[in-house]
Amino acid sequence: MALLKAPSKQPKTSTLQVRLEEEVRHNLDKYAEFIDANPSYVVSEALKLLFKKDDEFKRWAGQHTNDHSQEQIKGEALTKTP
């Protein structure tokens, strides 16, 4: 059973350029094919899973909000508060 599910709709996105080890890129492409999604979706969902599972990061992020966008960890993803 896949840990990530194929996307049901397209959320608002932004662009990020990253460099990956060749093996990681190969596995990213294969996983995207496996769940019938694109690599960007896999990266996004994998990061959401990481943020959700890492309690130490959640505590740290709660203590290190910036005044411009005050991002907080809540449940499954980063959410912006007004």
Secondary structure, DSSP 8 states (H G I E B T S, - for coil): --SS---SS------------HHHHHHHHHHHHHTTS-HHHHHHHHHHHHHHH-HHHHHHHHH---TTT-EEEETTEEEE--
